């Protein structure tokens, strides 16, 4: 018996029925123009190997799979906060899980290659170009212990990104347009060769602009090259830069929007209220380098926490349910430190927000259009 890519065997009738019910409750969506049916919840794994030890990471993935989550996202640069010592650790943990469970065929796996910046990746010469793409794919395949990657993404473009708190200084990227377009062409040509070799199935973007998405799509159409099927950008109650331009692009061009940091690294849960830094939390690991730790962000968060109290809603579930409800969002990427956190967050995707709640969210947004 197969249900949404999961084979249920070796169970008695009651367990079979219970698991089938859990699976049927999960919503599945088609990933852009592909034939992949992804769960509307994607398990992000950036905590694995830093905040979350390997055994805890495997337990999270086990639980996710049991609850119908078939979509997992990682990156060569993880675990986070990234460093030379933790480079590739998360992919290795996932590869060990595939080997131990023998379940690679049950997961839709997305990973990402890093762009320019970190000096400890490929000796600091890690632009997105032919040499680095090939090297990055081979490294990820080796660490993930798999023959193929379902969705291979570019973590950020060579010309820079307005994500990661860089929006205030972003001026449209660097480089002459002709040279940038040639870089994009070489990228697609290289990825086309890797698709032909069976090493990756589909390709996507991350932390990209509306202009970048459209230029990639134009090149694909004009030159018969593979098309980008997804874009993974930050989106949450405090950061809605995807609206309206990216939101219209992904809907009209059939590109799956994958929303990362729907809880703003936990800020929207209230855990960092009044300067708190819970032991083992993301902000505690990040030290002073937290771009979301601004007076404006805390004021906006206080408004959303008050809204949650007034409607008797859990703040984390409110934030997740909002992202999930947006018509342009293909999947919401959630990350957890523990199994208990994951258990707590998953019911958010069965929560339908009342119109009055959405109206109050719209009011708060007008007061805090971009909080960090």
C-alpha positions in Angstrom: 0.0 0.0 0.0 1.4 3.4 -1.0 0.2 6.7 0.3 1.9 9.9 -0.9 5.2 8.1 -1.5 5.2 6.2 1.8 5.0 2.4 2.0 3.1 1.2 5.1 4.1 -2.3 5.8 4.7 -4.5 8.9 1.9 -2.8 10.9 -1.2 -4.2 12.5 -4.5 -2.8 11.3 -4.9 -0.1 14.0 -1.4 1.3 13.5 -1.9 1.2 9.8 -5.1 3.2 10.1 -3.6 5.7 12.5 -0.6 6.3 10.2 -2.8 6.5 7.2 -4.9 9.2 8.9 -1.8 11.2 9.7 -0.6 11.0 6.2 -3.9 12.0 4.7 -4.0 15.1 6.9 -0.9 16.5 5.3 -1.4 18.7 2.4 0.6 18.1 -0.8 1.4 20.5 -3.5 3.1 20.1 -6.9 6.6 21.7 -6.9 6.3 24.3 -9.7 6.2 22.7 -13.2 7.7 19.3 -12.0 5.9 16.0 -11.2 7.1 16.1 -7.6 4.4 16.2 -5.0 5.9 17.9 -1.9 4.4 18.3 1.5 3.3 21.8 2.3 5.6 21.5 5.3 9.3 21.2 4.6 11.7 20.2 7.4 14.6 22.6 7.5 17.8 21.1 8.9 20.2 24.0 9.6 20.2 23.2 13.4 21.4 19.7 12.8 25.0 19.2 14.1 25.2 22.5 16.0 22.1 23.0 18.2 20.7 19.5 17.5 22.9 16.4 17.9 22.7 13.6 15.4 20.4 11.4 17.4 18.0 14.3 17.9 18.2 15.2 14.2 17.4 11.6 13.2 14.4 11.6 15.6 13.1 14.8 14.0 13.3 13.3 10.5 11.6 10.1 11.7 8.8 12.1 13.2 8.4 14.3 10.1 8.2 11.3 7.8 5.6 9.7 10.1 3.5 12.8 10.0 3.6 13.0 6.2 6.4 15.4 5.7 8.3 14.2 2.6 10.3 17.4 1.8 13.6 18.1 3.5 15.9 21.1 2.9 19.6 21.4 3.7 22.8 23.1 2.3 26.5 22.4 2.0 27.1 25.3 4.4 25.1 23.9 7.3 25.3 23.5 10.4 24.5 27.1 11.4 25.9 29.4 12.6 28.3 28.3 9.8 32.0 27.8 10.3 34.9 25.8 8.8 34.4 23.2 11.6 30.7 22.7 10.9 30.8 22.9 7.1 28.9 19.9 5.6 28.0 18.4 9.0 24.2 18.7 8.4 24.4 16.9 5.0 26.5 14.2 6.6 23.9 13.7 9.4 21.1 13.4 6.7 23.3 10.9 4.7 23.7 8.8 7.8 20.0 8.8 8.3 19.3 7.7 4.8 21.8 4.9 5.2 20.5 3.8 8.6 16.9 3.8 7.6 17.2 2.8 4.0 14.5 5.3 3.0 16.1 7.6 0.5 13.2 6.9 -1.9 10.7 8.2 0.6 12.2 11.8 0.7 12.2 14.7 -1.6 15.6 16.2 -0.9 16.7 19.8 -1.6 20.2 21.1 -0.9 22.1 24.3 -1.8 25.6 25.3 -2.9 27.1 28.4 -1.3 28.1 31.4 -3.3 30.9 33.9 -2.7 31.9 34.8 0.8 33.0 32.0 3.2 36.8 31.7 2.9 36.7 28.1 4.1 34.7 26.8 1.2 36.8 25.7 -1.8 39.7 27.8 -0.5 37.6 31.0 -0.7 37.3 30.7 -4.5 33.7 29.7 -4.5 31.8 31.8 -7.0 28.8 30.1 -8.7 30.5 29.0 -11.9 31.1 25.7 -13.7 34.1 24.5 -11.6 32.4 25.2 -8.3 29.0 23.9 -9.2 30.5 20.5 -10.2 32.6 20.4 -7.1 29.7 21.4 -4.8 27.3 18.8 -6.3 29.9 16.0 -5.9 30.6 17.0 -2.3 26.9 17.1 -1.4 26.2 13.7 -3.1 29.1 12.2 -1.1 28.0 13.6 2.2 24.3 12.8 1.6 25.2 9.3 0.6 22.9 9.5 -2.4 23.1 9.2 -6.2 20.9 12.1 -6.9 19.5 15.4 -5.5 15.9 16.2 -6.2 16.2 20.0 -6.1 19.6 21.6 -6.3 19.5 25.3 -5.3 21.9 28.3 -5.5 22.1 29.7 -2.0 22.7 33.3 -3.1 23.8 35.0 -6.3 27.3 36.1 -7.1 26.1 39.7 -7.4 25.0 39.8 -3.8 21.7 39.5 -2.0 19.3 41.7 0.0 18.6 38.8 2.5 20.4 38.1 5.8 19.7 41.6 7.0 21.5 43.2 4.0 18.4 45.0 2.5 19.3 48.4 3.8 22.6 48.5 1.8 21.5 46.5 -1.3 21.7 48.6 -4.5 20.6 46.1 -7.1 23.7 43.9 -7.2 27.1 44.4 -8.8 28.5 43.7 -12.2 27.6 44.8 -15.7 24.4 43.3 -16.9 25.9 41.5 -19.9 28.5 39.8 -17.7 25.9 38.8 -15.1 23.7 37.3 -17.8 26.6 35.3 -19.1 27.2 33.9 -15.6 23.6 32.9 -15.4 23.9 31.2 -18.8 27.0 29.2 -17.8 25.2 28.2 -14.5 22.2 26.8 -16.4 24.4 25.0 -19.0 26.4 23.4 -16.2 23.3 22.4 -14.3 21.9 21.0 -17.5 24.9 18.7 -17.8 24.4 17.5 -14.2 20.7 16.8 -14.9 21.7 14.8 -18.0 24.1 12.8 -15.8 21.3 12.0 -13.4 23.0 13.7 -10.4 20.3 16.3 -9.9 16.6 16.2 -11.0 15.5 19.9 -10.8 17.0 23.2 -10.0 16.0 26.2 -7.9 17.1 29.5 -6.4 17.5 30.9 -2.9 17.8 34.5 -1.7 17.3 35.8 -5.3 15.7 38.9 -6.5 12.7 39.3 -8.8 15.1 40.4 -11.6 17.3 37.3 -11.1 14.3 34.9 -11.3 13.0 36.4 -14.5 16.4 36.5 -16.2 16.9 32.8 -15.4 13.4 32.0 -16.8 14.0 34.0 -19.9 17.3 32.2 -20.6 15.7 28.9 -20.1 12.9 29.7 -22.6 15.2 31.3 -25.2 17.9 28.7 -25.2 16.2 25.5 -24.2 18.0 25.2 -20.9 16.5 23.8 -17.7 14.2 26.2 -15.8 14.3 27.2 -12.2 11.4 25.4 -10.5 11.6 27.1 -7.1 12.7 30.1 -5.2 13.6 29.9 -1.5 13.4 33.3 0.2 12.7 34.6 3.7 9.1 35.3 4.5 7.3 35.8 7.8 5.1 38.3 9.6 8.1 40.6 10.2 9.6 40.3 6.7 7.1 40.3 3.8 9.4 41.6 1.0 8.1 38.9 -1.3 4.9 40.9 -1.7 3.9 42.0 -4.1 6.5 41.5 -6.9 7.9 38.1 -6.1 4.5 36.8 -5.2 3.1 37.7 -8.6 6.1 36.2 -10.4 5.9 32.9 -8.7 2.2 32.5 -9.3 2.2 33.6 -13.0 5.5 31.8 -13.9 4.7 28.6 -11.9 7.7 28.8 -9.6 7.3 27.2 -6.2 7.9 29.8 -3.4 9.6 28.1 -0.4 9.4 30.3 2.7 12.3 30.1 5.0 12.4 31.5 8.6 8.6 31.7 9.1 9.2 32.3 12.8 12.1 34.8 12.3 14.5 32.4 14.0 12.0 32.0 16.9 11.5 35.8 17.5 7.8 35.5 16.7 7.3 32.8 19.4 8.1 35.3 22.1 11.1 33.4 23.4 13.4 36.4 23.1 11.0 38.8 24.8 12.6 41.4 27.1 16.2 40.4 26.1 15.9 36.7 26.9 18.4 34.3 25.4 17.2 30.8 26.3 20.0 28.2 26.6 20.4 26.3 23.4 18.4 28.7 21.3 19.5 30.1 17.9 20.2 33.5 19.3 22.2 32.1 22.1 24.4 30.3 19.6 24.7 33.3 17.4 25.9 35.6 20.1 25.8 39.3 19.2 25.4 38.8 15.4 21.6 38.7 15.2 20.2 41.0 12.5 16.7 40.6 13.8 17.6 41.9 17.3 16.3 45.5 16.7 14.0 47.7 18.7 11.6 47.8 15.7 11.5 44.0 15.5 10.7 43.7 19.2 8.0 46.3 19.0 6.4 44.5 16.0 6.7 41.1 17.8 5.0 42.5 20.9 2.0 43.5 18.7 1.8 40.0 17.2 2.1 38.4 20.7 -0.7 40.6 21.9 -2.8 39.7 18.9 -2.2 36.0 19.7 -3.3 36.5 23.3 -6.5 38.3 22.3 -7.5 35.4 20.0 -6.3 32.7 22.3 -3.8 31.5 19.8 -0.3 30.1 20.2 2.1 32.7 18.8 4.2 30.2 16.9 1.2 28.5 15.4 -0.3 31.9 14.4 2.9 32.8 12.6 3.2 29.5 10.8 -0.5 29.3 9.9 -0.2 32.8 8.3 2.7 31.9 6.0 1.0 28.6 5.1 -2.2 30.4 4.2 -0.6 32.7 1.6 -1.7 31.7 -1.9 1.8 32.1 -3.4 3.6 30.0 -0.8 4.4 26.5 -2.1 5.9 25.1 1.1 6.8 26.5 4.5 10.2 25.5 5.8 10.2 24.9 9.5 13.2 24.2 11.7 13.3 22.8 15.2 15.9 22.2 17.8 14.1 19.3 19.4 11.4 16.7 18.6 9.1 18.5 21.1 9.4 21.8 19.2 8.5 20.0 15.9 5.5 18.3 17.6 4.4 21.7 18.8 4.6 23.4 15.4 3.1 20.8 13.1 -0.6 21.4 14.2 -0.2 25.0 12.9 -0.7 23.7 9.4 -4.3 22.6 10.3 -5.1 26.0 11.7 -7.3 28.3 9.6 -7.1 31.9 10.6 -10.3 33.9 11.0 -10.9 37.0 8.8 -10.7 39.2 11.9 -7.2 37.8 12.7 -6.0 38.5 9.2 -7.4 42.0 9.3 -5.5 42.7 12.5 -2.3 41.2 10.9 -2.8 43.7 8.0 -3.1 46.5 10.5 0.1 45.6 12.3 1.9 45.3 9.0 1.0 48.8 8.0 2.7 50.0 11.2 5.7 47.7 10.8 6.2 47.0 7.1 9.7 45.7 7.6 10.9 45.2 11.1 14.6 44.3 10.7 
